[in-house]
Amino acid sequence: MALGADRARVVRMVLWQGARLTAIGGGMAPLLSSEGLEPFDLTHPDVHDHQFGYQARIGFLPDELGESSYGLLFAHNELNWEGEPPPAFANVTHFDQTVIGLFGDYVKEPWRVSTAWYYVDMEPVNEVTPSHYDSFVTGYLQVERSFPHGMVLFGRREDSINAGDSTYLTLFPNFVETRTLMGLRWDYHRRQALTVQVANSRSLSDSSYFEYRLQWSGALF
């Protein structure tokens, strides 16, 4: 993942206020490495290089008894290097990351439409030359249709804007710029499901490929 906000170890405080849900959290931001983003390791904690990050999220429920919702989120992280930076980033001490997002989930049986979009601003902090801002937008739209016997047909489109011009994303050549996905999920038990899906993806390295997946998911408790 290229979004540090998704990899931070976060402690959240959640507040209900009528039809509004507010969540505030903070935690240790991940590190940048040759393998991508490395989250804070709770089994071997080392806070020397990890910096504190914070998040805020506010969601609205149009119908308190329904499943539909929409809202906004904000996150800020300081992403340090794990070890030495790549030669192309030799003068960059760290990245200041700011994420502003919006999300929505509309449910009207048998349909469900979900979407989320994120504006990601990456500021490379450079001790030699003035900092410049590096930004892109990424998100998805998913449509689901439920059928009898726990069958759910779904389609998903993921897309990015300005990702190919992002200096930060050159650290993630396999970052998926676009993906079109179709799948079928069978909720055969209250806490278990089987999913089959096919996707056509294109990464920043301009490689296009198909993905075929058969997945089982479940909750033990």
C-alpha positions in Angstrom: 0.0 0.0 0.0 1.1 3.5 -0.8 -1.1 5.3 1.8 0.6 5.4 5.1 -2.7 6.2 6.9 -3.8 2.7 6.1 -0.7 1.1 7.7 -0.4 3.1 10.9 -0.9 1.4 14.2 -3.8 3.4 15.5 -5.8 3.8 18.8 -9.2 5.3 18.1 -11.8 7.1 20.2 -15.3 6.8 18.9 -18.2 9.2 19.8 -21.9 8.8 18.9 -23.9 12.0 18.6 -27.3 11.3 17.3 -27.0 10.3 13.6 -23.4 11.3 13.5 -20.4 9.1 14.2 -17.0 10.7 15.0 -13.8 8.8 15.3 -10.4 10.3 16.4 -7.2 8.3 16.5 -3.5 8.4 16.7 -0.6 6.0 16.4 2.8 5.2 15.0 3.2 5.9 11.3 4.9 3.3 9.1 8.4 3.5 7.6 9.4 3.6 4.0 11.5 0.6 2.9 12.5 -1.2 -0.3 9.5 -3.6 0.3 7.0 -0.7 0.6 5.5 0.6 3.8 6.5 -1.2 7.0 4.0 -0.8 9.9 5.0 -0.4 13.5 5.8 -3.9 14.9 3.9 -4.4 18.1 5.8 -7.6 18.9 9.2 -5.8 18.6 8.4 -2.2 19.3 11.0 0.4 18.3 9.8 4.0 18.3 13.2 5.4 17.3 12.3 6.1 13.6 8.5 5.9 13.7 6.7 9.2 14.1 3.3 9.8 15.6 0.4 10.2 13.1 -3.3 11.1 13.7 -6.6 10.6 12.0 -10.1 12.0 12.2 -13.3 10.7 10.6 -16.9 11.9 10.7 -19.7 9.9 9.3 -23.4 10.7 8.9 -26.3 8.2 9.0 -29.3 9.5 7.1 -31.4 6.7 8.7 -30.2 5.6 12.2 -31.8 2.2 11.6 -30.4 1.8 8.1 -27.0 0.9 6.6 -26.5 3.9 4.4 -23.8 6.4 5.4 -21.5 9.0 4.1 -18.7 11.1 5.5 -15.3 12.7 5.5 -11.8 11.8 6.9 -8.5 13.4 7.5 -5.1 11.9 8.3 -1.5 13.1 8.7 1.6 11.1 8.9 5.4 11.7 8.8 7.0 8.8 6.9 10.6 8.2 7.7 13.0 5.9 5.9 13.9 2.4 7.2 17.7 2.5 6.6 19.2 4.6 3.7 16.8 6.1 1.1 17.1 5.2 -2.6 19.7 7.2 -4.6 16.9 9.2 -6.3 15.8 10.4 -2.8 19.1 10.8 -1.2 18.4 14.4 -0.1 14.9 13.6 1.1 14.8 13.2 4.9 11.2 12.1 5.1 7.7 12.6 3.5 4.9 14.6 5.2 1.7 12.9 4.1 -1.8 14.5 4.3 -4.9 12.5 3.2 -8.3 14.1 2.8 -11.1 11.6 1.8 -14.8 11.2 1.4 -16.8 8.0 1.4 -20.4 6.9 0.9 -22.4 3.7 1.2 -26.0 3.6 -0.2 -28.1 0.6 0.6 -31.5 -0.1 -0.8 -32.2 -3.8 -1.1 -31.2 -5.6 -3.2 -28.7 -3.0 -4.2 -25.6 -1.6 -2.5 -23.4 1.2 -3.9 -20.1 2.0 -2.1 -17.4 4.6 -3.0 -14.4 6.3 -1.4 -12.0 8.8 -2.8 -8.8 10.2 -1.3 -6.7 13.3 -2.1 -3.2 12.4 -1.1 -0.6 15.2 -0.6 3.0 14.1 -0.2 5.6 16.8 0.7 9.2 15.5 0.4 11.2 17.3 3.1 14.6 18.1 1.6 17.4 19.7 3.4 19.1 20.9 0.2 16.3 22.5 -1.9 12.9 23.9 -1.0 10.1 21.4 -0.5 7.5 20.9 -3.3 4.1 19.3 -3.1 3.4 16.0 -4.8 -0.3 15.0 -5.0 -2.6 12.5 -6.5 -6.2 11.2 -6.2 -7.2 7.6 -5.9 -10.5 5.8 -5.1 -13.1 3.3 -6.1 -16.8 2.7 -6.9 -18.4 -0.6 -6.2 -21.9 -1.8 -7.0 -23.5 -5.0 -5.5 -26.7 -6.9 -6.3 -28.0 -9.4 -3.8 -29.8 -12.6 -4.9 -31.6 -15.4 -3.0 -29.6 -18.0 -1.1 -26.8 -15.6 -0.1 -25.5 -14.9 -3.6 -24.1 -11.4 -4.2 -22.9 -10.2 -7.7 -20.6 -7.2 -7.6 -18.5 -5.0 -9.9 -15.8 -2.6 -8.9 -13.8 0.2 -10.6 -10.6 1.6 -9.1 -8.9 4.6 -10.6 -6.3 7.2 -9.9 -5.6 10.8 -11.1 -2.1 12.2 -11.5 -0.6 9.0 -10.1 1.8 8.7 -13.1 3.2 12.2 -12.3 3.8 11.5 -8.6 7.4 11.4 -7.6 6.5 9.6 -4.3 4.7 6.7 -6.2 7.9 5.9 -8.2 8.7 4.1 -4.9 5.8 1.8 -5.7 6.0 0.7 -9.4 3.4 -2.0 -8.8 0.9 0.5 -7.5 -2.4 -0.3 -9.4 -3.4 2.8 -11.4 -6.6 1.3 -12.7 -8.5 -1.9 -12.1 -11.9 -3.2 -13.3 -13.2 -6.2 -11.3 -16.2 -8.5 -11.4 -17.0 -11.1 -8.8 -19.6 -13.4 -7.2 -19.8 -13.9 -3.4 -21.7 -16.7 -1.7 -22.6 -16.0 1.9 -23.3 -19.6 2.8 -23.0 -19.0 6.5 -23.6 -16.0 8.8 -19.9 -15.6 9.3 -18.4 -17.3 6.2 -18.3 -16.6 2.5 -16.7 -17.9 -0.7 -15.8 -15.4 -3.4 -14.7 -15.9 -7.0 -13.5 -12.8 -9.0 -11.6 -11.7 -12.1 -9.9 -8.4 -12.6 -8.1 -6.5 -15.3 -5.4 -4.3 -13.8 -2.8 -1.8 -14.9 0.1 -0.7 -12.8 2.3 2.4 -12.9 4.9 0.4 -14.7 2.4 0.2 -17.6 2.0 -3.6 -17.2 -1.5 -4.8 -17.7 -2.6 -8.2 -16.4 -5.5 -10.3 -15.4 -6.1 -11.6 -11.9 -8.2 -14.6 -11.0 -9.0 -15.3 -7.3 -10.9 -17.8 -5.3 -11.2 -16.7 -1.7 -12.7 -18.0 1.5 -13.3 -15.6 4.3 -14.8 -16.1 7.8 -14.9 -14.9 11.3 -14.3 -17.4 14.1 -16.2 -15.4 16.8 
